[in-house]
Amino acid sequence: MLEIVGIDLIDISSNLPFLVNMNVIFVGGISVAVPTLISPIGNLAEESRGVAVSLYAILCIGFFIFSCKNERKITPVNVSDKNL
């Protein structure tokens, strides 16, 4: 939850010290969230803990790559275009 607050507040300011502080909050939130998600996966997998955590990491990387590739591109609008 902390990472969501940090990344949302990064978007609303151009003040450098504020941006640095929000980045620290964002990274702190991620550093708390990742072990919190990996721990139950390791507990559920029992003996195959290493394989389960590796597959989870591969899925996370795959989702990240997929979301970056499918990011909607914003195209500039020509002001002189009559079809607006």
C-alpha positions as CSV (number, residue, x, y, z in Angstrom):
1,M,0.0,0.0,0.0
2,L,2.9,2.3,0.8
3,E,4.3,1.9,-2.7
4,I,1.0,3.1,-4.2
5,V,1.0,6.2,-2.1
6,G,4.6,6.9,-3.1
7,I,4.1,6.5,-6.8
8,D,0.9,8.5,-6.8
9,L,2.5,11.4,-5.0
10,I,5.4,11.4,-7.4
11,D,3.0,12.4,-10.3
12,I,1.7,15.5,-8.6
13,S,4.9,17.5,-7.9
14,S,8.0,18.8,-9.7
15,N,9.8,19.7,-6.4
16,L,13.1,17.7,-6.4
17,P,13.3,17.0,-2.6
18,F,9.7,16.0,-2.6
19,L,10.3,13.6,-5.5
20,V,13.3,12.1,-3.8
21,N,11.3,11.5,-0.6
22,M,8.4,9.9,-2.5
23,N,10.8,7.7,-4.4
24,V,12.2,6.5,-1.0
25,I,8.7,5.8,0.2
26,F,7.9,3.9,-3.1
27,V,11.1,1.7,-2.8
28,G,10.4,1.1,0.9
29,G,6.9,0.0,0.0
30,I,8.2,-2.4,-2.6
31,S,10.8,-3.8,-0.3
32,V,8.0,-4.6,2.2
33,A,5.5,-5.9,-0.3
34,V,7.8,-8.4,-2.2
35,P,8.8,-10.5,0.8
36,T,5.2,-10.4,2.1
37,L,4.1,-12.0,-1.2
38,I,6.9,-14.4,-1.5
39,S,6.6,-15.8,2.0
40,P,3.2,-17.4,1.6
41,I,4.2,-18.9,-1.8
42,G,7.2,-20.5,-0.1
43,N,5.0,-21.8,2.7
44,L,2.5,-23.3,0.4
45,A,5.1,-25.0,-1.8
46,E,6.7,-26.7,1.2
47,E,9.4,-29.0,-0.4
48,S,9.4,-27.3,-3.8
49,R,10.0,-23.8,-2.3
50,G,12.8,-22.9,-4.6
51,V,10.9,-23.8,-7.8
52,A,7.7,-22.0,-6.6
53,V,9.6,-18.8,-5.8
54,S,11.4,-19.0,-9.2
55,L,8.2,-19.4,-11.1
56,Y,6.6,-16.5,-9.2
57,A,9.6,-14.3,-10.1
58,I,9.4,-15.4,-13.8
59,L,5.6,-14.6,-13.8
60,C,6.3,-11.1,-12.2
61,I,8.9,-10.4,-14.8
62,G,6.6,-11.6,-17.6
63,F,3.8,-9.4,-16.4
64,F,6.1,-6.4,-16.2
65,I,7.4,-7.0,-19.8
66,F,3.8,-7.5,-21.0
67,S,2.6,-4.3,-19.4
68,C,5.5,-2.3,-20.8
69,K,4.9,-3.6,-24.3
70,N,1.2,-2.9,-24.2
71,E,1.5,0.5,-22.7
72,R,-0.8,2.9,-24.5
73,K,1.1,5.4,-26.6
74,I,-0.1,9.0,-26.5
75,T,0.0,10.6,-29.9
76,P,0.1,14.4,-30.2
77,V,-3.0,16.0,-31.8
78,N,-2.4,18.5,-34.6
79,V,-4.2,21.7,-33.6
80,S,-4.8,22.6,-37.2
81,D,-6.6,19.3,-37.9
82,K,-10.2,20.1,-38.9
83,N,-11.5,16.6,-37.9
84,L,-11.5,17.4,-34.2
